[in-house]
């Protein structure tokens, strides 16, 4: 066997009694299996989430899909083929407008903030208890586990835009025909024609370059290349990078990736207090938690502690990601101040979104959706260094909860079948889930290839010695844990059981 350092170490808890469900409000319908992960390799955790597991701090849990009241289906999105919808574009444009011009959504330039009309955004509304108190695209809280920072939470309400004209259209229909309809006079010929802000910015840049002595032909070629490399279709990166390609922005947004485990890094230590303060403000303001529920201890247990071992890019056999793999905090810094933090795990095949918290003063920027789009773009950038890393994991999708279906709007998305652990397009899953909360998603004939694990392929740690379970039972003929170990091996699967040490006390 390899050295202990190449293995994860876990303690199996199994499933306890049912506890309160934050989605359907059942008092004891939420049931899951769990284990405490002292350490996991990034490959361990990648294989675990591909079998329906998630982590909260160092606690890993897996809902009992055929027993729990609101089945949790693991959802992932193929980042390389991501297609934005109109809502995504609108939110990015609103953020860009604020960064470039200092104009908040719904606010007219030069208008006092108190007079500005409040614009609807996707960061309002109530979230069911038990769902991760992140706004929009983040992970879930650990069900029934103490020392997590989410005792009662709230969730984003989908963005709604009301067309004011529709409120009066019926009353107008009855009288419109009786009114004289005046023909429009058209545009005022004495005023210059309307132009897009982007065209005006490009013209100003050209003038600056020409004034600096640049060759006119080079300037034209420069903007021709920038204009659109894909026949007029702007990419996600084109939208997100607009402020960085604009001079004299009203605000400066920086995104810094900081390794959170191990936490001794100077960048993490130096920003710890400020980051925790944003977390506390978020929990107290958005989720109405008491100050004691979001103190430093809760923050560390929930969002800082991680079982994932640091893996450097050059040590990984399937890629070369410069920052390495493991657990990170992604700081969104506006004008030198942290306004949001995305907690993410960088794994061999994906970025797994764990949580998001942000300063309540900036909720108008729809940071839940905006940071999710940034994380998708980040996944795509990492794929250039590691071609196996191409998915964005969004936690759990709960079809029976209307407030959770927004996760399926990130196309193309796939759900994990709870019986075969194969990925199925969400479009094919919805009809099945419309009929039953719990459903096998894979076609008939497909089976779980990693279900049955022989005893000699289950690695255990006993008396500080690494051994397989068959040897352990020979050393402990009176051991009565065969049923629990069998269940553990079936839930973690054939890939994980040999590469993760199950702690046995005797």
C-alpha positions as CSV (number, residue, x, y, z in Angstrom):
1,X,0.0,0.0,0.0
2,X,1.0,3.6,-0.5
3,X,1.9,5.9,2.4
4,X,-0.9,7.3,4.6
5,X,-0.4,10.8,3.2
6,X,-1.9,9.7,-0.1
7,X,-5.2,8.7,1.5
8,X,-8.1,10.5,3.0
9,X,-9.2,9.8,6.6
10,X,-12.9,9.6,7.6
11,X,-15.1,8.6,10.5
12,X,-18.5,7.1,9.5
13,X,-21.6,8.5,11.3
14,X,-24.3,6.8,9.2
15,X,-27.8,8.2,9.4
16,X,-29.5,9.5,12.5
17,X,-33.1,10.5,13.1
18,X,-34.9,12.7,10.6
19,X,-34.7,16.4,11.2
20,X,-36.5,19.5,10.1
21,X,-36.7,20.2,6.4
22,X,-36.2,23.8,5.4
23,X,-38.0,23.3,2.1
24,X,-41.3,21.6,2.9
25,X,-41.1,22.4,6.6
26,X,-41.5,18.8,7.7
27,X,-40.4,18.4,11.3
28,X,-38.4,15.2,10.8
29,X,-38.5,14.4,7.0
30,X,-34.9,15.4,6.1
31,X,-32.7,12.3,6.4
32,X,-29.1,11.9,5.3
33,X,-26.0,9.8,5.9
34,X,-22.8,11.6,7.1
35,X,-19.2,11.2,7.9
36,X,-16.5,13.4,9.4
37,X,-13.6,13.9,7.1
38,X,-10.3,14.5,8.9
39,X,-8.6,14.7,5.5
40,X,-9.4,14.2,1.8
41,X,-7.4,14.3,-1.3
42,X,-9.0,16.4,-4.0
43,X,-9.6,13.3,-6.1
44,X,-11.3,11.7,-3.1
45,X,-13.7,14.6,-2.9
46,X,-14.2,14.8,-6.7
47,X,-15.3,11.1,-6.6
48,X,-17.5,11.7,-3.6
49,X,-19.5,14.6,-5.1
50,X,-19.9,12.4,-8.2
51,X,-21.8,10.1,-6.0
52,X,-24.1,12.7,-4.4
53,X,-22.0,13.9,-1.4
54,X,-21.4,17.5,-0.3
55,X,-19.3,19.0,2.4
56,X,-20.0,21.7,5.0
57,X,-16.7,22.5,6.7
58,X,-15.3,19.0,7.4
59,X,-18.6,17.3,7.7
60,X,-19.6,15.4,4.5
61,X,-23.3,14.3,4.0
62,X,-25.4,12.5,1.4
63,X,-29.2,12.7,1.5
64,X,-31.1,9.4,1.6
65,X,-32.8,10.1,-1.7
66,X,-35.6,7.5,-1.5
67,X,-36.4,8.5,2.1
68,X,-35.8,12.2,2.5
69,X,-38.9,14.4,2.0
70,X,-37.2,16.7,-0.5
71,X,-34.7,14.8,-2.7
72,X,-31.4,16.6,-3.4
73,X,-30.1,16.0,-6.9
74,X,-26.4,17.0,-7.5
75,X,-26.3,19.4,-10.4
76,X,-23.4,20.4,-12.6
77,X,-23.0,22.7,-15.6
78,X,-20.7,22.2,-18.6
79,X,-18.9,25.5,-18.4
80,X,-17.2,25.4,-21.9
81,X,-20.6,25.2,-23.6
82,X,-22.4,27.7,-21.2
83,X,-25.0,29.9,-22.9
84,X,-26.1,33.1,-21.2
85,X,-29.8,34.0,-21.1
86,X,-31.2,37.5,-21.1
87,X,-31.3,37.7,-17.3
88,X,-27.6,36.9,-17.1
89,X,-26.7,39.6,-19.6
90,X,-28.9,42.1,-17.9
91,X,-27.2,41.6,-14.5
92,X,-23.7,41.9,-16.0
93,X,-24.7,45.1,-17.8
94,X,-26.1,46.5,-14.6
95,X,-22.9,45.8,-12.7
96,X,-20.8,47.1,-15.6
97,X,-22.9,50.3,-15.7
98,X,-22.2,50.8,-12.0
99,X,-18.5,50.1,-12.3
100,X,-18.0,52.3,-15.4
101,X,-20.4,55.2,-14.7
102,X,-21.3,54.8,-11.1
103,X,-25.0,54.4,-11.9
104,X,-27.0,51.9,-9.8
105,X,-29.7,49.8,-11.4
106,X,-32.8,51.9,-12.0
107,X,-30.9,55.1,-11.3
108,X,-30.6,57.9,-13.9
109,X,-27.2,59.7,-14.1
110,X,-27.3,62.9,-12.2
111,X,-30.4,61.9,-10.2
112,X,-30.2,61.8,-6.4
113,X,-30.2,58.3,-5.0
114,X,-33.3,59.0,-2.9
115,X,-35.2,60.0,-6.0
116,X,-34.1,57.0,-8.1
117,X,-36.6,54.3,-8.7
118,X,-35.8,51.0,-7.0
119,X,-34.9,48.4,-9.6
120,X,-35.9,44.8,-9.2
121,X,-33.0,42.3,-8.8
122,X,-32.5,38.6,-8.1
123,X,-31.2,39.0,-4.5
124,X,-34.4,39.4,-2.6
125,X,-36.8,37.0,-1.1
126,X,-37.0,34.2,1.4
127,X,-34.9,31.0,1.3
128,X,-36.0,27.8,2.9
129,X,-34.2,26.8,6.1
130,X,-31.6,24.1,5.3
131,X,-30.6,25.6,2.0
132,X,-27.2,27.3,1.9
133,X,-27.8,30.9,2.8
134,X,-26.1,32.0,-0.3
135,X,-27.9,34.2,-2.8
136,X,-28.5,32.5,-6.1
137,X,-25.8,30.1,-7.2
138,X,-24.2,28.5,-4.2
139,X,-24.0,25.3,-2.1
140,X,-26.2,23.9,0.6
141,X,-25.9,23.8,4.4
142,X,-25.3,20.6,6.2
143,X,-28.6,19.1,7.3
144,X,-29.0,18.6,11.0
145,X,-25.4,19.4,11.8
146,X,-24.5,21.8,14.6
147,X,-21.8,24.5,14.3
148,X,-22.9,25.5,10.8
149,X,-23.8,29.1,10.3
150,X,-27.2,28.6,8.9
151,X,-29.9,27.8,11.4
152,X,-32.5,29.8,9.6
153,X,-31.9,31.1,6.1
154,X,-33.3,32.9,3.2
155,X,-33.0,32.4,-0.5
156,X,-33.1,34.5,-3.6
157,X,-36.3,35.2,-5.3
158,X,-36.1,35.1,-9.1
159,X,-36.0,38.4,-10.7
160,X,-39.3,39.7,-11.8
161,X,-40.0,42.7,-14.0
162,X,-43.5,44.1,-14.1
163,X,-44.5,45.8,-17.3
164,X,-46.4,48.9,-16.2
165,X,-48.2,49.2,-19.5
166,X,-49.9,45.9,-18.9
167,X,-51.7,47.3,-15.9
168,X,-53.6,49.8,-17.9
169,X,-54.0,48.1,-21.3
170,X,-57.5,46.7,-20.6
171,X,-58.9,50.0,-19.5
172,X,-57.3,51.8,-22.5
173,X,-58.6,49.3,-25.0
174,X,-62.2,50.4,-24.5
175,X,-61.5,54.0,-25.2
176,X,-58.5,53.9,-27.5
177,X,-60.6,53.7,-30.7
178,X,-62.6,56.8,-29.7
179,X,-59.5,58.9,-29.3
180,X,-57.8,60.7,-32.1
181,X,-54.4,59.0,-32.8
182,X,-51.8,61.7,-33.7
183,X,-49.1,60.8,-36.1
184,X,-45.5,61.1,-34.7
185,X,-43.3,63.7,-36.0
186,X,-40.1,61.5,-35.9
187,X,-36.7,62.4,-34.6
188,X,-35.7,66.0,-34.2
189,X,-33.5,66.8,-37.3
190,X,-31.7,69.5,-35.3
191,X,-30.3,67.0,-32.8
192,X,-27.6,64.4,-33.4
193,X,-28.8,60.8,-33.8
194,X,-28.7,58.4,-30.8
195,X,-25.6,56.3,-30.5
196,X,-24.7,53.3,-28.4
197,X,-22.5,54.0,-25.4
198,X,-20.1,51.4,-26.5
199,X,-19.6,53.1,-29.9
200,X,-18.9,56.4,-28.1
201,X,-16.3,54.8,-25.9
202,X,-14.6,53.2,-28.9
203,X,-14.5,56.5,-30.7
204,X,-12.9,58.2,-27.6
205,X,-10.3,55.5,-27.3
206,X,-9.4,55.9,-31.0
207,X,-9.0,59.7,-30.5
208,X,-6.7,59.1,-27.5
209,X,-4.5,56.7,-29.4
210,X,-4.3,59.0,-32.5
211,X,-3.5,61.9,-30.2
212,X,-0.7,59.8,-28.7
213,X,0.8,59.4,-32.2
214,X,-0.4,55.9,-33.0
215,X,-0.6,55.0,-36.7
216,X,-4.2,55.4,-37.9
217,X,-4.2,52.0,-39.7
218,X,-2.9,50.2,-36.6
219,X,-5.6,51.8,-34.6
220,X,-8.3,50.6,-37.0
221,X,-6.9,47.1,-37.1
222,X,-6.7,47.0,-33.3
223,X,-10.4,47.7,-32.9
224,X,-11.3,45.5,-35.8
225,X,-9.8,42.5,-33.9
226,X,-11.5,43.5,-30.7
227,X,-14.9,44.1,-32.3
228,X,-16.1,40.6,-32.6
229,X,-14.1,37.4,-33.2
230,X,-17.3,35.3,-33.4
231,X,-19.5,37.0,-35.9
232,X,-21.2,39.5,-33.5
233,X,-21.8,37.0,-30.6
234,X,-20.3,38.3,-27.4
235,X,-18.9,35.7,-25.0
236,X,-19.4,35.7,-21.3
237,X,-15.8,36.9,-20.9
238,X,-16.5,39.8,-23.3
239,X,-19.3,41.0,-21.1
240,X,-17.4,40.5,-17.8
241,X,-14.2,42.2,-19.1
242,X,-15.9,45.4,-20.3
243,X,-15.0,47.5,-17.3
244,X,-11.3,46.4,-17.4
245,X,-11.2,47.5,-21.1
246,X,-12.6,50.9,-20.2
247,X,-10.6,53.9,-19.1
248,X,-11.5,56.1,-16.2
249,X,-14.1,53.8,-14.6
250,X,-16.1,55.2,-11.6
251,X,-15.3,52.1,-9.5
252,X,-12.5,49.5,-9.6
253,X,-13.4,45.8,-9.0
254,X,-10.6,43.3,-8.3
255,X,-11.1,39.6,-7.9
256,X,-8.4,37.8,-5.8
257,X,-8.2,34.1,-5.2
258,X,-6.8,33.2,-1.8
259,X,-6.1,29.7,-0.5
260,X,-8.1,29.2,2.7
261,X,-6.7,25.8,3.7
262,X,-4.1,25.6,5.1
263,X,-4.9,29.0,6.4
264,X,-1.4,30.3,7.3
265,X,-1.0,32.2,4.0
266,X,-0.3,35.9,4.7
267,X,-3.0,37.0,2.2
268,X,-5.6,35.0,4.0
269,X,-4.5,36.0,7.5
270,X,-4.3,39.7,6.6
271,X,-7.9,39.7,5.2
272,X,-9.5,37.4,7.8
273,X,-11.1,40.0,10.0
274,X,-12.5,42.0,7.1
275,X,-13.8,38.9,5.4
276,X,-15.5,37.7,8.7
277,X,-17.1,41.1,9.2
278,X,-18.7,40.8,5.7
279,X,-19.9,37.3,6.6
280,X,-21.4,38.6,9.9
281,X,-23.2,41.5,8.3
282,X,-24.5,39.2,5.6
283,X,-25.9,36.6,8.0
284,X,-27.4,39.1,10.3
285,X,-28.9,41.4,7.7
286,X,-29.9,38.9,4.9
287,X,-30.7,35.9,7.0
288,X,-31.6,37.6,10.3
289,X,-29.3,35.5,12.4
290,X,-28.1,36.4,15.9
291,X,-24.6,37.7,16.3
292,X,-23.6,34.6,18.3
293,X,-24.6,32.4,15.3
294,X,-22.1,34.1,13.0
295,X,-19.1,34.6,15.3
296,X,-15.5,33.7,14.3
297,X,-15.9,30.1,15.6
298,X,-19.0,29.5,13.4
299,X,-17.3,31.2,10.5
300,X,-14.3,29.0,10.8
301,X,-16.2,25.7,11.2
302,X,-18.5,26.4,8.3
303,X,-16.4,28.2,5.7
304,X,-12.7,28.1,6.6
305,X,-12.1,24.6,7.8
306,X,-11.8,22.1,5.0
307,X,-10.7,18.5,4.8
308,X,-9.1,19.0,1.3
309,X,-5.4,18.5,1.2
310,X,-3.5,21.2,-0.6
311,X,-2.4,19.9,-4.0
312,X,0.0,21.9,-6.1
313,X,-0.5,22.0,-9.9
314,X,2.8,20.4,-10.7
315,X,2.0,17.5,-8.4
316,X,-1.2,16.6,-10.2
317,X,-1.1,13.9,-12.8
318,X,-3.9,15.2,-15.0
319,X,-3.1,18.9,-15.3
320,X,-1.1,22.0,-14.5
321,X,-3.3,24.6,-12.7
322,X,-1.0,27.3,-11.4
323,X,-2.7,28.0,-8.1
324,X,-3.1,24.3,-7.4
325,X,-6.1,22.4,-6.1
326,X,-8.0,22.6,-2.8
327,X,-10.2,25.1,-1.0
328,X,-10.1,28.8,-1.7
329,X,-11.8,32.1,-0.9
330,X,-12.4,34.4,-3.9
331,X,-12.5,38.0,-2.7
332,X,-14.4,40.6,-4.7
333,X,-12.8,43.9,-3.8
334,X,-14.5,47.1,-4.8
335,X,-12.3,50.3,-4.4
336,X,-10.1,48.5,-2.0
337,X,-12.9,47.0,0.2
338,X,-14.1,43.4,0.3
339,X,-17.8,43.4,-0.7
340,X,-18.3,39.7,-1.4
341,X,-16.5,36.3,-0.9
342,X,-17.1,33.2,-2.9
343,X,-16.0,30.0,-1.2
344,X,-15.0,27.4,-3.8
345,X,-13.2,24.1,-4.1
346,X,-10.9,23.6,-7.1
347,X,-11.0,19.9,-8.0
348,X,-9.6,17.7,-10.7
349,X,-12.7,18.0,-13.0
350,X,-14.5,21.0,-11.7
351,X,-14.9,24.1,-9.6
352,X,-17.4,23.3,-6.8
353,X,-19.2,26.3,-5.5
354,X,-19.6,26.0,-1.7
355,X,-21.0,29.4,-0.5
356,X,-21.3,33.1,-1.2
357,X,-21.6,35.9,1.3
358,X,-21.6,39.7,0.5
359,X,-22.0,43.1,2.1
360,X,-25.7,43.9,2.4
361,X,-25.0,47.5,1.1
362,X,-24.2,46.0,-2.3
363,X,-27.3,43.7,-2.7
364,X,-28.4,46.0,-5.6
365,X,-25.7,44.5,-7.7
366,X,-27.3,41.0,-7.8
367,X,-24.1,39.5,-6.5
368,X,-25.4,36.0,-6.3
369,X,-25.9,35.7,-10.0
370,X,-22.9,37.9,-10.9
371,X,-20.4,35.9,-8.9
372,X,-21.8,32.7,-10.3
373,X,-21.1,34.0,-13.8
374,X,-17.6,35.0,-12.7
375,X,-17.0,31.5,-11.3
376,X,-18.2,30.0,-14.6
377,X,-15.7,32.2,-16.5
378,X,-13.0,31.2,-13.9
379,X,-13.7,27.5,-14.7
380,X,-13.3,28.2,-18.4
381,X,-10.0,29.9,-17.8
382,X,-8.7,27.0,-15.7
383,X,-9.6,24.6,-18.5
384,X,-6.9,26.3,-20.6
385,X,-4.4,24.9,-18.1
386,X,-6.1,21.6,-17.3
387,X,-8.4,20.3,-20.0
388,X,-10.1,17.8,-17.6
389,X,-11.4,20.7,-15.5
390,X,-14.5,21.8,-17.4
391,X,-17.5,21.6,-15.1
392,X,-19.1,24.0,-12.6
393,X,-20.9,22.2,-9.7
394,X,-23.7,24.2,-8.2
395,X,-24.6,22.1,-5.2
396,X,-28.0,20.5,-5.0
397,X,-31.1,20.9,-7.3
398,X,-34.4,20.3,-5.5
399,X,-37.2,20.1,-8.1
400,X,-40.0,20.0,-5.5
401,X,-38.9,23.4,-4.2
402,X,-39.9,26.2,-6.7
403,X,-37.3,28.5,-5.3
404,X,-34.5,26.1,-6.2
405,X,-35.3,25.4,-9.9
406,X,-33.4,28.5,-11.0
407,X,-30.2,26.4,-10.9
408,X,-31.5,24.5,-13.9
409,X,-31.5,27.8,-15.9
410,X,-27.7,27.6,-16.4
411,X,-27.4,25.8,-19.7
412,X,-26.3,23.0,-20.3
413,X,-27.0,21.4,-16.9
414,X,-27.0,17.8,-15.8
415,X,-28.4,15.9,-12.8
416,X,-26.9,12.9,-11.1
417,X,-29.1,9.8,-11.1
418,X,-29.4,8.6,-7.5
419,X,-29.4,4.9,-8.5
420,X,-26.7,4.7,-11.2
421,X,-24.6,7.8,-10.5
422,X,-24.6,8.8,-14.1
423,X,-25.2,12.3,-15.4
424,X,-28.5,13.0,-17.3
425,X,-29.5,16.2,-19.1
426,X,-31.8,18.2,-16.9
427,X,-34.3,18.6,-19.8
428,X,-34.9,14.8,-19.8
429,X,-35.2,14.7,-16.0
430,X,-37.9,17.3,-15.5
431,X,-40.8,15.2,-16.8
432,X,-39.9,12.4,-14.4
433,X,-39.5,14.8,-11.5
434,X,-42.8,16.5,-12.3
435,X,-44.5,13.1,-11.6
436,X,-42.4,12.0,-8.6
437,X,-40.1,13.8,-6.2
438,X,-37.8,10.9,-6.1
439,X,-37.0,9.2,-9.5
440,X,-34.4,7.2,-11.2
441,X,-33.1,9.5,-13.9
442,X,-31.0,7.1,-16.0
443,X,-32.6,5.0,-18.7
444,X,-33.4,1.4,-18.0
445,X,-30.6,-1.0,-18.3
446,X,-27.9,1.3,-16.8
447,X,-26.6,0.1,-13.5
448,X,-24.2,1.4,-10.8
449,X,-20.8,-0.1,-11.7
450,X,-19.2,1.0,-8.5
451,X,-21.7,-0.4,-6.0
452,X,-20.3,-3.7,-4.7
453,X,-16.9,-3.3,-3.1
454,X,-15.1,-6.4,-1.9
455,X,-13.8,-6.4,1.7
456,X,-10.2,-6.4,0.6
457,X,-10.8,-3.2,-1.4
458,X,-12.1,-1.3,1.6
459,X,-9.2,0.5,3.3
460,X,-9.4,1.1,7.1
461,X,-7.1,2.7,9.7
462,X,-6.9,0.5,12.8
463,X,-4.4,1.0,15.6
464,X,-2.5,3.5,13.4
465,X,-2.0,0.8,10.8
466,X,-3.2,0.9,7.2
467,X,-5.0,-2.3,6.2
468,X,-8.0,-3.6,4.2
469,X,-11.2,-4.5,5.9
470,X,-10.7,-8.3,5.3
471,X,-7.5,-8.2,7.4
472,X,-9.3,-6.0,10.0
473,X,-12.0,-8.6,10.5
474,X,-9.4,-11.4,11.0
475,X,-7.8,-9.3,13.7
476,X,-11.2,-8.5,15.2
477,X,-13.4,-11.6,14.8
478,X,-15.9,-10.1,17.3
479,X,-16.3,-6.8,15.4
480,X,-20.0,-6.0,14.8
481,X,-19.6,-3.3,12.2
482,X,-20.0,-5.3,9.0
483,X,-23.4,-3.9,8.2
484,X,-22.2,-0.3,8.7
485,X,-19.0,-0.8,6.7
486,X,-20.9,-2.4,3.9
487,X,-23.3,0.6,3.7
488,X,-20.3,3.0,3.8
489,X,-18.6,1.2,0.9
490,X,-21.7,1.2,-1.2
491,X,-22.3,5.0,-0.7
492,X,-18.7,6.1,-1.3
493,X,-18.3,3.6,-4.2
494,X,-15.6,1.4,-5.6
495,X,-13.3,4.3,-6.6
496,X,-13.2,5.9,-3.2
497,X,-13.2,3.0,-0.7
498,X,-9.7,1.8,-1.5
499,X,-8.2,5.3,-1.4
500,X,-9.8,6.6,1.7
501,X,-9.1,5.3,5.2
502,X,-12.1,4.4,7.3
503,X,-11.2,4.9,11.0
504,X,-11.9,1.9,13.2
505,X,-11.4,2.0,16.9
506,X,-11.8,-1.8,17.5
